[in-house]
């Protein structure tokens, strides 16, 4: 499942939180995806990154699993790209902290199979617009 924790241009971002498991679980609605995105965005502090030379190019993907209570199960994995090693490390840390800080997530219990494994795409360019 993917969503983007970016700025206000919601209609231009890809937000497909489909199941990886290939089952017939109910998919999250657009409003549920937006709520998840908004929850993570509210916890994301980009202040230290805003002045970075690589700011417009920074991207991160955070993958994590959730238990039925919306708590993170295990440790999120993060891959950041678009900047130098230091900028990528800083950006990855900010994305990881946002995901952890926002837990527990409020998602529909009847769609657990859909949201138990989540991938969130972060773009600093979206936040700076």
C-alpha positions as a LaTeX table, in Angstrom:
\begin{tabular}{lrrr}
\hline
Residue & $x$ (\AA) & $y$ (\AA) & $z$ (\AA) \\
\hline
Unk1 & 0.00 & 0.00 & 0.00 \\
Unk2 & 1.35 & 3.39 & $-0.84$ \\
Unk3 & 0.51 & 6.91 & 0.11 \\
Unk4 & 2.39 & 10.16 & $-0.05$ \\
Unk5 & 2.90 & 12.42 & 2.95 \\
Unk6 & 3.23 & 15.61 & 0.99 \\
Unk7 & 1.63 & 19.02 & 0.71 \\
Unk8 & $-1.83$ & 20.15 & $-0.28$ \\
Unk9 & $-1.83$ & 18.82 & $-3.85$ \\
Unk10 & $-3.72$ & 15.66 & $-2.84$ \\
Unk11 & $-5.33$ & 15.08 & $-6.21$ \\
Unk12 & $-1.96$ & 14.89 & $-7.99$ \\
Unk13 & $-0.37$ & 12.29 & $-5.71$ \\
Unk14 & $-0.61$ & 8.58 & $-6.28$ \\
Unk15 & $-2.32$ & 6.97 & $-3.34$ \\
Unk16 & $-2.86$ & 3.29 & $-3.88$ \\
Unk17 & $-3.17$ & 1.37 & $-0.65$ \\
Unk18 & $-3.96$ & $-1.93$ & $-2.33$ \\
Unk19 & $-3.12$ & $-5.17$ & $-0.62$ \\
Unk20 & 0.18 & $-6.89$ & $-1.38$ \\
Unk21 & $-1.23$ & $-10.19$ & $-0.23$ \\
Unk22 & $-3.37$ & $-10.70$ & $-3.33$ \\
Unk23 & $-6.55$ & $-11.38$ & $-1.38$ \\
Unk24 & $-10.00$ & $-9.87$ & $-1.72$ \\
Unk25 & $-9.78$ & $-7.59$ & 1.31 \\
Unk26 & $-11.74$ & $-4.36$ & 1.11 \\
Unk27 & $-9.61$ & $-1.45$ & $-0.04$ \\
Unk28 & $-9.31$ & 1.79 & 1.87 \\
Unk29 & $-11.48$ & 4.59 & 0.54 \\
Unk30 & $-10.00$ & 7.85 & $-0.69$ \\
Unk31 & $-11.07$ & 9.58 & 2.51 \\
Unk32 & $-9.41$ & 6.85 & 4.62 \\
Unk33 & $-6.18$ & 7.21 & 2.62 \\
Unk34 & $-6.35$ & 11.01 & 3.02 \\
Unk35 & $-6.88$ & 10.59 & 6.77 \\
Unk36 & $-3.82$ & 8.34 & 7.05 \\
Unk37 & $-1.79$ & 10.77 & 4.94 \\
Unk38 & $-2.96$ & 13.72 & 7.04 \\
Unk39 & $-2.15$ & 11.96 & 10.29 \\
Unk40 & 1.42 & 11.26 & 9.17 \\
Unk41 & 1.88 & 14.71 & 7.65 \\
Unk42 & 0.87 & 16.35 & 10.94 \\
Unk43 & 3.69 & 14.47 & 12.70 \\
Unk44 & 6.36 & 15.24 & 10.09 \\
Unk45 & 8.81 & 18.00 & 11.03 \\
Unk46 & 10.64 & 19.23 & 7.92 \\
Unk47 & 12.07 & 22.43 & 9.38 \\
Unk48 & 15.72 & 21.37 & 9.42 \\
Unk49 & 15.49 & 20.10 & 5.85 \\
Unk50 & 13.82 & 23.12 & 4.24 \\
Unk51 & 17.11 & 24.94 & 3.60 \\
Unk52 & 18.90 & 21.91 & 2.15 \\
Unk53 & 20.41 & 22.26 & $-1.32$ \\
Unk54 & 18.81 & 18.91 & $-2.15$ \\
Unk55 & 15.38 & 19.79 & $-0.72$ \\
Unk56 & 13.40 & 19.56 & $-3.96$ \\
Unk57 & 14.89 & 16.18 & $-4.85$ \\
Unk58 & 14.61 & 14.41 & $-1.50$ \\
Unk59 & 12.32 & 11.39 & $-1.41$ \\
Unk60 & 11.85 & 8.63 & 1.14 \\
Unk61 & 9.84 & 5.45 & 1.30 \\
Unk62 & 8.95 & 4.09 & 4.73 \\
Unk63 & 7.57 & 0.57 & 5.00 \\
Unk64 & 6.04 & $-0.70$ & 8.21 \\
Unk65 & 3.57 & $-3.20$ & 9.59 \\
Unk66 & 0.71 & $-2.43$ & 11.94 \\
Unk67 & $-1.07$ & $-4.61$ & 14.45 \\
Unk68 & $-4.86$ & $-4.60$ & 14.79 \\
Unk69 & $-4.67$ & $-1.74$ & 17.33 \\
Unk70 & $-2.91$ & 0.50 & 14.77 \\
Unk71 & 0.43 & 0.27 & 16.60 \\
Unk72 & 3.64 & $-0.27$ & 14.64 \\
Unk73 & 4.69 & $-3.91$ & 14.67 \\
Unk74 & 8.49 & $-4.13$ & 14.43 \\
Unk75 & 10.79 & $-1.46$ & 13.07 \\
Unk76 & 9.96 & 0.68 & 10.01 \\
Unk77 & 12.41 & 0.41 & 7.11 \\
Unk78 & 13.35 & 3.58 & 5.26 \\
Unk79 & 15.05 & 4.28 & 1.94 \\
Unk80 & 15.86 & 7.89 & 1.13 \\
Unk81 & 17.14 & 9.21 & $-2.20$ \\
Unk82 & 17.74 & 12.46 & $-4.02$ \\
Unk83 & 20.41 & 14.07 & $-1.88$ \\
Unk84 & 23.90 & 13.61 & $-0.59$ \\
Unk85 & 24.52 & 10.99 & 2.10 \\
Unk86 & 23.96 & 13.42 & 4.98 \\
Unk87 & 20.74 & 14.87 & 3.51 \\
Unk88 & 19.37 & 11.39 & 2.78 \\
Unk89 & 20.18 & 10.22 & 6.32 \\
Unk90 & 18.52 & 13.30 & 7.86 \\
Unk91 & 15.48 & 12.98 & 5.60 \\
Unk92 & 15.13 & 9.26 & 6.31 \\
Unk93 & 15.26 & 9.96 & 10.05 \\
Unk94 & 12.57 & 12.63 & 9.83 \\
Unk95 & 10.27 & 10.33 & 7.85 \\
Unk96 & 10.83 & 7.42 & 10.28 \\
Unk97 & 10.13 & 9.67 & 13.29 \\
Unk98 & 6.90 & 10.93 & 11.71 \\
Unk99 & 5.61 & 7.40 & 11.18 \\
Unk100 & 6.54 & 6.35 & 14.74 \\
Unk101 & 5.29 & 9.55 & 16.38 \\
Unk102 & 1.84 & 9.24 & 14.79 \\
Unk103 & 1.06 & 5.74 & 16.00 \\
Unk104 & $-1.40$ & 4.38 & 16.85 \\
Unk105 & $-3.13$ & 4.83 & 13.50 \\
Unk106 & $-6.89$ & 5.10 & 13.36 \\
Unk107 & $-7.93$ & 2.77 & 10.56 \\
Unk108 & $-11.07$ & 0.68 & 10.02 \\
Unk109 & $-10.77$ & $-2.63$ & 11.83 \\
Unk110 & $-12.74$ & $-4.48$ & 9.15 \\
Unk111 & $-10.04$ & $-3.59$ & 6.59 \\
Unk112 & $-7.07$ & $-4.79$ & 8.63 \\
Unk113 & $-5.81$ & $-7.07$ & 5.85 \\
Unk114 & $-5.56$ & $-4.00$ & 3.60 \\
Unk115 & $-3.61$ & $-1.76$ & 5.99 \\
Unk116 & $-1.57$ & $-4.22$ & 8.04 \\
Unk117 & 1.45 & $-3.57$ & 5.77 \\
Unk118 & 1.96 & 0.04 & 4.71 \\
Unk119 & 4.40 & 1.87 & 2.43 \\
Unk120 & 4.45 & 5.66 & 2.68 \\
Unk121 & 6.24 & 7.88 & 0.17 \\
Unk122 & 7.61 & 11.18 & 1.47 \\
Unk123 & 8.54 & 14.10 & $-0.79$ \\
Unk124 & 10.01 & 17.27 & 0.64 \\
Unk125 & 9.17 & 19.19 & $-2.54$ \\
Unk126 & 5.45 & 18.59 & $-1.87$ \\
Unk127 & 5.78 & 19.98 & 1.66 \\
Unk128 & 7.61 & 23.14 & 0.56 \\
Unk129 & 5.02 & 24.26 & $-2.02$ \\
\hline
\end{tabular}
